[in-house]
């Protein structure tokens, strides 16, 4: 019988998961399923071919357990195994994750999974990822603006032009305006504007020169809640 994941594995900061549509072979599909299971708190550390097949089906990928077994028989050191025959259980390991990222990571958008279990580390990780991508102007659309939004922005270089479109905050407006004024003294290229019709703004975006991010929760809440950040690159 499979054991539950050791304490701590499920609370890793942020994990990457390519889109399943970018997995064009049975092996890649199986590795994607194992990676999805590893990211989830629902599945045990090792899972069977039948469980992988069911997991893939929930993502509209049809691959029966026999085909899963055959594909993973060719996986080599990309997976760890327990048991024998049809009861063999599998877990993706580092080599398999790297193989999946190399073969499918650049196909379509990439998803960053924010667990919400490590707020400080999660935020720092997302900022570092953003800094890697940021070249030229940074344009942000997010109707939920707060002090934590400024915390996120302070890690961008001061010479970079930042344009932030939001709505009028519903509380602590005076205090927030004073903090924005102080922020702009150190970041003179930052520009903030309030859109007058708040109900017309819904999704949250970060736009870089060659990439756009779709943020599940507001920037100020990155790390404090479970969510996803989807990265769509310029082809």
N, C-alpha and C positions, 0 to 999 in steps of 0.2 A: 504493500500500500504506500502511496506517495505521502511524503511528509510535507508539512507546511513550510513556507519559506522561512529561513532564519530571521529573527527580529532585526530590523534595520534595512533589509533589502528593499522593502516596499516604499521606504521613505527617502529613496535617493532623490536628489534635487530635481533634475530634469532629464528626461530621456528622449532620444530621437526615434521616430518611427516613420520610415518612408511610406508613401501611398502604396496600397496593395496593387493598384492598377499598373505600377511600374515593375511588378514581379512577373516576368514573362515565362518562367519555367516552373514545373512542379516543385523543384527543390527550393527556389526562391520563395514561392508561396508558403511552403512549409516553414521555412526559416522566419518568414514574416509572422506566421501564426504563433510560433514559439516566442518571438520577440514580444508580440502583443500580450501573450500570456505572462511573460516575465514582468511586463510593466504593470500588470493588473494585480489588485489585491485579492481577486476572486479565485485564481487558479493556484494549485500547489506548485512546488518547485519543479517537479517532473510531471509530464502529462503524456497520455497514450496517443496513438495515431487516431483513434476514434474521437478523442477530445479535440485534437487539432482539426480534424475534418469538420466537426460541429462549429468550432470557432471560425473557420474560414467561411462556412456557409452563412453565418450571420453577417459576413461582409460581402455577400453575394458572389462568393468564389466556390465553385463545385469541385471538390476533390475528395473522393471516398477514401476510407481508411486504408484500403489495399494500396492505392496509389501513393498515399502518404508514406506507408511503410517502405515501398519501393524507392521513393525519392530520398528518404532519409537513410536508406541503406547505402546510398552513394555520398552521404554528407561527410564522411570521414571525421576529422577532428573539429568540424564545425558545430557538433552537438555532443553532449554527454548522454550516456545511456544507462538504464537500469533494467534488469530483467531480460527475458528472452522471448522470441517468437512474437505472437500477436499481443502479448502483454508487455512488450518492451515499452518503457517510458523514456521520454526525451526532454532535454533542456538545452537551449541554445547557449553557447559559450562565446568568449571573446572573438575567436577566429570566425565563427559564424556571423556574429554581429558586424564585423569588419567586412566580410564578404557581402552581406546583405546591403550595407551602406555603399560599398563600391559599385555594386551591380544595379541597385535600385534607388539609391539615395538621390540621384540626380534626375530621376524620372518624375516629373510633376512636382507638386508642392511638397515641402518637408514639414512635418509636424513636431513641435516641441511640446512635450507633455509636462505641465506644471502640476506637481502632486499636491501643493498646498500644505505640505507637512514640514517644510523648512523655509519659512518666509524670508529670512535674511539671505540665505544661500541662493534660493530661487531667484530673488531679485538681482543679486550680483551676477548670477550666471546669465540671465537674460540681457543685462546691460553689456556684459562682455561680448555676447553674441552680436548684439546690435553694433557695438564698436567695431567689430571685425567687418561688418557689412557697410558701415556708414562711410560714404564718400560724397562730397558735395553737400547740398542742402538736406536737411531732415524736416519732413513735413508730417505733422501729426493731426489726426482727427479723433477726438475723444470728448464726448459730452460730459464725462464725469471727471472734473478737475479738482485737485486738492493738493495739500502740502506734499503728499507722497509723490505726486507728479513731478514736483520740482526736485525731489530726491533722485528720481529716475534720470532727469535731464542733466543733473550736475556732473555726471560722469562723461558727458560729451565734451570735446575740446571747446574752449571758450571762443575760439575764432570761428567755429562752425555756425552757419546760419540755421536757426531753428524756428520754424513757424508752427504755432500750435493753435488750432481752431477748436473751441469748446463752447459751452453755454455758461450763463451766469450761475455760479454756485448758489445753492438754496440756503446755505448757512455760513456764518463766519466770513462774510464777504469782505468786511473791512480789514480783518486780520490777514486774509489771503492776499488782498490787494497790496498791503504793506510788504508782505513777503515777496511778492512778484517784483515790486519796485527794487527791493534789495537784491533780488536775484539778477535783475537786468543790469545792475551796476557792475557786476562781475561778468555777466554774459550779455554784453551790449548788442550782440547779433541775434538775440532771442526776441521773438515777436509773438504776442498773445492776443487773440481776438475772440470775442464772444458772439456766437451766431444767435440772432434774435429769436428764431423759432425753434425751440429745443426739441419739439416732437418730430421734427424732420431729420434729426440726427439719431442714428441708431448704432451702426457698426463702428468699430474702432480700428484705425489703420495707422501704421507707420510706413511712410514712403521714403525710400532711398533712391539713389540714382538708378540702380539696376535690380531693385527688389522691393516688394511690398509685403508687409506683415499684417495679417488679420489677427487681432488680439481678442480672445474670448471675453475677458473681463477688462475693465478700465486699467490704464497704465498704473494708476495709483494703487490698484489692488493686486498687481502681479506678485505672486508668491504667497498671498494670504488665502487664496482659494484655489481649489482644483480647477484647472482650465487648460486650454490648448492655445498655442500660438502657431498659426499656419504661415509658412514662408513661401511666397510665390516669386520665383526668379525670372528675370528677363531671359527668354530663350536665346 
